[in-house]
């Protein structure tokens, strides 16, 4: 019987961007995004204490400020170094937002309304593959990018328990890809800061075994 690998995928703590709650400010934050707020650092310390008995073999993270800082706070409890990788940054829809900002085209509210109208006509599979423009990364592409990284990490740490600090949208996309939820059941806000899910793998299959701070929602529409 194959040993099982457990992968804890944790969203970062509250960032300055989260606290501002203004998506238009994102385009001015720089490549690595905003750091954690004091509240976000406290959230990271709290989840570190909650998970400290698990004895992680590795702590992995995207290289953005909010994920890296969260991972480093958890790593202090585990006495591990954080390994970061730019390939698992948040979904690159935000590259598209930057282009819109530079060109002073379509306000972001108009863009969101347009995407919602497009998505309302699509089935589940098509929603995951939806791209308003080729510059935008689809939810399916984002999910597969994160999953491919997790597959490589699973091979490296097979049979062990590891932790990956990630981002809300790409986590929601992966949960939908894995069949845990439908596209519209995980809109913005459905994963709390430092919410997480646990994947279990035998080296071939990945199953969602547990969640914390993740709430399926009904009656809401998800634009991306």
N, C-alpha and C positions, 0 to 999 in steps of 0.2 A: 504493500500500500504506500502510495506516494505521501511524503510529508507535505503538510499544508503550510502555505505562506500567508501571513496576515499583513495587510497593508492598510494603515489608518490614513485616510485622506482628510486633512483638516483645513478649513478655511482660515485665512489670516485674521488677526484681531482688527479692531476698528482703526481705519486709517484716517488721515486728515480729510481725504476726499470723501470717505463715507460720512464723516461728521458734517461736512459742508452740504451733502445731499444735493449736489448741483453737477449734473453730468457734463455741462459745458466747461466746467473748470478742469476737467480731466485732460483736455487737449493742451493745457498750458503747464502740465506738471513735469514734463521731461520724461525721458525714456524709462526711468526706473520708478516713476510714480512717487506718491507722497509717503512719508513715514507713518508709523503708528502714533495715535494720540496716547495720552496717559491712560485713558480708559482701555484702549487697545492693548497696551502693555499689561494692564491688570488682567484683561481677559486671557492673554497668553500665559501669564503666571498661573491663573486658575486652571486652565486646561492641562498645563504641565503637571500640576499637583494631582489632578484627576487621573492622569494616565501614567504616573510615575512608576507604578508597580508592574508595568508591562515589560520593562527592560528591552527597549528597542535596540536592534543591532545597527540601525542607520537612521539618520534624520536627513531628509532630502527636501529641497525647496526650489521654487522658481527664484530667479535672481532679483526680482523686484523688491523694493525697500520694505513694503508691508509684509510680504511673505518671509523674506530673509530675517527680518527683525523678530517675527513671531517664532520662526524656527530656532533662532539663536537663544531666545528666552527658554524654550522647551529644552534645548540642548544643554543648557546649564544644569538642569535637574538630572539629565541623563549622563552628563560628563562626556558628551560626544561632540565632534565637529560637524558642522553643517555642510553638506554638498549642494551647491546651487547649479541651476541649469537654465539658460535663457530659452530653451526650446519648449518649456512648459509655462510660459507666461500666460496671462489672461487672453481670452479670445481677441483676435486682431480686428474685430469690428471697430475698435477705437482708432485704428489707422485710418479707417474711412472717415470717422468723425473729424480727425485732424485735417484731412483733405477738404472736407466741407467747410471747416473753419477758415482755412487758408483761402479758399475760393469765394468765401462769403456767399455761398449758395444755400438753398433750402435750410431754413431754421431746423434745429434738431427736433422740435416738437412736430413740425410738419413731416419730417423724415419718419419719426416714430409712427405717426398716424398712417402714413403711406405703407409702411411695413406691416402694420396690423391689418390693414385692408387686404394686402396681398396674402398674408398668412391665413386669414379667415377662410379663404377659398381652398386651402390645401389639406390633404390628409396627413397623418402622422409622419410617414416616411418623407413626404415632400417638405414638411415644415423643418425637419432636421437638415435637409439639403438646401434650404432656401438661402439665396444670396441676393441682396438688393442690387449689388454690383459685384463685379469680379474682384474688386479690391477687398471686399468683405469676406471673412472666413465664416463658413456655415457652422451651425451647431454640430453637425456630424463631423466635419473636418476638425473642429476643436476637440471633440470627444476622442477621436481616433489619435490625435496628436498626444493627448494626455495618456490614453491607454497604451500606446506604443512605448512611451517612456516607462509606464508601470510594468509592462511585460519585460522590458530589459532589466528593470530593478528586481523583479521577481526572480529572474534567472540568476542574478548575481547573489541574491540573499535568500535563495530557495530554502523553505522550511523554517524561516526565521520571521520575526515581527519587525516591521519597519514603519516609519512615519513619513508622510509627504505633506508639506504645507503648500496649499494651492489657492485658487481663486474661485469666487462664487459662480460666475457664469460657466466656466469650463467644467466645474464640478457638476452643475445642474445638467449640462449637456451630456456628460458621461453617464450620470444616473439615468437619463432618458434613453441613451444608446443601449444601456444594459437592461432596459426593460423594467426598471424599478418604478418609473413614473411616466406619465404622458407629458408631452411638450408643455402644454398650458398649465399643468399641475405644479410646475416649479418656476414661477415668475420671479422677478426681482424681489428680494427680501425673504424668500422661502428658505434660504440657508443663513442662519445667524452667524455673526462673527465668531470664529472658533467652533462653529458647528462642524460635525464630521460624519463620515461613513466609513465602514470597515469592509474591505474586500477580502475574501478568502480564495486562495488559488491552489490548485494541485499542479500547476505548471502549464496547464492548457486552458482551463476554464476559470472565469472570474465571477464570483457571486457576491451580491451585497448581503452581508450577514447582520449588520447592525447600523443604526443611525443615531445621532444625537444633535439636537438643535436644527433639524431639517423637517419642514412641515409642508406636506402636500396641500395644495389649495384648489378650490373649485370656483368657477365663475370668473376667473381672471384671464386676461390675454397676455401672452408673452411676445414682445416684439423682436427679441433676438436671444 
